[in-house]
Amino acid sequence: MAEKVLMKGNIAIAKAAIDAGLDCYFAYPITPQNEIGEFMSKTMPELNKTYINAESELAAINMVIGACSTGKKAMTSSSSCAIALMQEAISAMATAEIPGVIISVMRSGPGLGHIIASQGDYFQATKGGGNGDYHTIVLAPSTIDEAVEFTHRVFYLSRKYKNPAMLLADGFLGQMMEPVELKKYDFGEVDSSDWELDGVGENENKRPPRKLVSLHMGGDDLIVLNNKLQKKYKEIEEKEVLYEEFMMNDAEIMITAFGTVARVAKSAILTLRQNGVKIGMIRPITLWPFPSEVVKKYSKQVKSILDVEMNEGQMALDVKASVETPVKIEILSKLGGDVIRARDIVNKVMEMNYVGIM
Amino acid sequence: MSELCNQEKTVFSRPKTIKEDYDYTFCAGCGHGVVLRLVAECIDELNLQKDTIAVASVGCSICLEKYYDLDVVGSSHGRAPCVATGVKRAKPNKIVFTYQGDGDAATIGMNETIHTACRGENLTTICINNTNFGMTGGQASATSIIGQKTATTPLGRDPKLFGYPLKIAEMVAMCEGSCYVARCGVFNPKSIIQTKAAIKKAFENQIAKKGFSFVEVLCACPTGWKMSPVESMKFIENEITKTHKLGVFKDT
């Protein structure tokens, strides 16, 4: 095992992006992810790569589109109300089938809200603020080690499917420090030579022109495109779902939680288990595609589900949509940056009438 | 005599940068077709087709891929300079240009135009200024002149209600990162020749890595203006040029 170093989440993400082969970084400052941009502003020029302090988030994400249209690896990083500004471009990116990586480190909303951590952008990330029928691939780490791995993975997935891919971290992960191993993950290079824009060439090397555009007017172009995209989204749903299953074998209660909150839930589960409560957790790692199948499977086994989130219970909507049998679904929700503690979860489970503990 | 007749000499043909099966969808008297051809002629003459990536925008300037035998990346309204920045930074040896209207480059995308100029991005921007939103039906844009009747200034642009025309070329010229800024027009043969020279210069500057070149071209929009093509040409020459003055504002 490689050496572990004590490092802030934001810095680990930035380093992982560079290890993943990042060519261009474009962003506009916003708390709580500023360390990413600050790190990039020093490191990228040293590596003879591109760093631009863009004039806005609109500019930053559109610079990502431009760079990625040439087959290079580019990303932006931002947070909540500023990710909101990028939604038009994320939809356009999905439509034009241009890859691109977005690091979203969630602060509290709605509106400008507060700079403190939350999980309020589950809907924004998975349902999209952009227009039309598109999906962003969304991975939610719950440790800094995972943030490193998933940063590598979002670059890979984004290029594999020519689709925007997002690392959705909450502000805790961006700001906290913990020992991390900066592993270099190799998911394999994705060949982009058959679609990237590099000029049509000349003479015997002349090829037909390529276009990466989001306008599809004329005939049934847009119908054909939508059907093609839907087919791709189905394939992603079949192949790319990731989740963690924790103590679910004999569980009678299933917790659903993602990101940092899932770590808190693990502490609560261990406490409850010591007191004889048969409880476990499904932690979605890919928020889109959502791990519906495993949630459906265990919904038949458990008596109730407790969805725990630092938002109003946004993911609970996907949990409910995955469940076919009648099962009680409760939500433990804290909003506006209010932190969920292990004892909150333990108390909630006790309230849910599971006697015999403590 | 018959020998003379048999001697064929091509004096005018389709630039190879324009697709064989191109099909302009522009209205009669519109300036876009003329400028698109001028850009293609310049690309041909400088032998840039092989290495050029065109950045399309939103409005009547949107469908570059239908006309050009070039790689094309689209962009959202006003963001073409950002997309072009991304392309050029990723592939510095490619030739990258944006083709935008005044609604795009001077209205919704003014911020991006100015910042791209300030950064001195080594790009070429062609901005078609027809002082209105042509594609959506002739609404007022930032560049509409005082008194101009549009779909959203039916009584004419009154500065007390709608403010004053934005002069994008002059603004770009103020940015230290711009190397060449010109405002031209396509309303008579002389102006067309001057426009072509400006466009060519804007591409030559990019080859020489001199920075941001910006060519604004005053174009007719007879449909939006509710004028005949001939009246439109006169309107540019006699009215629009009083506000949007022709000339080279910067050449460094």
Contacts between the chains, C-beta under 8 A, distances in Angstrom:
chain1	res1	chain2	res2	distance
A	23	B	90	6.2
A	24	B	86	6.7
A	24	B	89	5.7
A	24	B	90	5.7
A	26	B	86	7.0
A	50	B	89	4.4
A	50	B	90	7.2
A	52	B	85	7.0
A	52	B	89	7.1
A	52	B	119	7.5
A	54	B	82	7.3
A	54	B	115	8.0
A	55	B	111	6.1
A	55	B	112	6.9
A	55	B	115	4.0
A	56	B	111	6.8
A	58	B	79	6.3
A	58	B	82	7.3
A	58	B	112	7.6
A	59	B	79	7.1
A	59	B	82	4.4
A	59	B	85	7.9
A	59	B	111	7.8
A	59	B	112	5.8
A	59	B	115	6.8
A	60	B	82	7.8
A	62	B	75	6.2
A	62	B	76	6.6
A	62	B	79	4.0
A	62	B	82	3.6
A	62	B	83	5.1
A	62	B	86	7.0
A	62	B	112	7.9
A	63	B	82	4.9
A	63	B	83	7.2
A	63	B	85	5.2
A	63	B	86	3.9
A	63	B	89	7.5
A	64	B	86	6.3
A	65	B	73	7.3
A	65	B	75	7.1
A	65	B	82	7.9
A	65	B	83	5.4
A	65	B	86	6.2
A	66	B	55	7.3
A	66	B	73	6.6
A	66	B	75	7.8
A	66	B	82	6.7
A	66	B	83	3.9
A	66	B	84	6.1
A	66	B	85	6.2
A	66	B	86	2.3
A	66	B	87	4.2
A	66	B	88	7.7
A	66	B	89	7.8
A	66	B	90	7.1
A	67	B	86	3.8
A	67	B	87	6.8
A	67	B	89	6.2
A	67	B	90	4.0
A	68	B	86	7.4
A	68	B	90	7.9
A	69	B	53	7.9
A	69	B	73	4.4
A	69	B	83	7.4
A	69	B	86	7.4
A	69	B	87	6.3
A	70	B	53	7.4
A	70	B	87	5.8
A	70	B	90	4.4
A	70	B	91	4.8
A	70	B	94	7.6
A	72	B	90	4.0
A	72	B	91	7.5
A	74	B	86	6.6
A	74	B	90	7.0
A	88	B	76	5.4
A	89	B	76	5.9
A	89	B	79	7.2
A	92	B	74	7.4
A	92	B	75	7.8
A	92	B	76	5.4
A	96	B	73	7.6
A	96	B	74	6.2
A	98	B	73	7.8
A	197	B	53	5.1
A	197	B	71	4.1
A	197	B	72	7.8
A	197	B	73	5.9
A	197	B	87	7.2
A	198	B	53	7.6
A	198	B	71	7.0
A	198	B	91	6.6
A	198	B	94	6.8
A	199	B	49	7.8
A	199	B	50	5.3
A	199	B	51	4.3
A	199	B	52	5.9
A	199	B	53	6.4
A	199	B	70	7.8
A	199	B	71	5.9
A	199	B	94	5.9
A	199	B	95	7.9
A	200	B	49	6.4
A	200	B	50	6.3
A	200	B	69	6.3
A	200	B	70	6.2
A	200	B	71	6.1
A	201	B	50	5.1
A	202	B	49	6.8
A	202	B	50	4.0
A	205	B	50	7.9
A	206	B	50	7.4
A	209	B	19	7.9
A	209	B	65	6.8
A	209	B	68	7.1
A	209	B	69	5.4
A	209	B	70	5.6
A	209	B	71	5.6
A	209	B	72	6.8
A	210	B	71	5.0
A	210	B	72	7.6
A	211	B	65	4.0
A	211	B	71	7.4
A	211	B	72	4.7
A	211	B	73	7.6
A	211	B	74	7.5
A	212	B	72	7.5
A	212	B	73	4.9
A	212	B	74	6.8
A	213	B	56	6.5
A	213	B	65	6.3
A	213	B	72	6.6
A	213	B	73	7.1
A	213	B	74	3.3
A	214	B	74	5.4
A	214	B	76	7.7
A	215	B	58	7.9
A	215	B	62	5.8
A	215	B	63	7.5
A	215	B	74	6.1
A	217	B	63	8.0
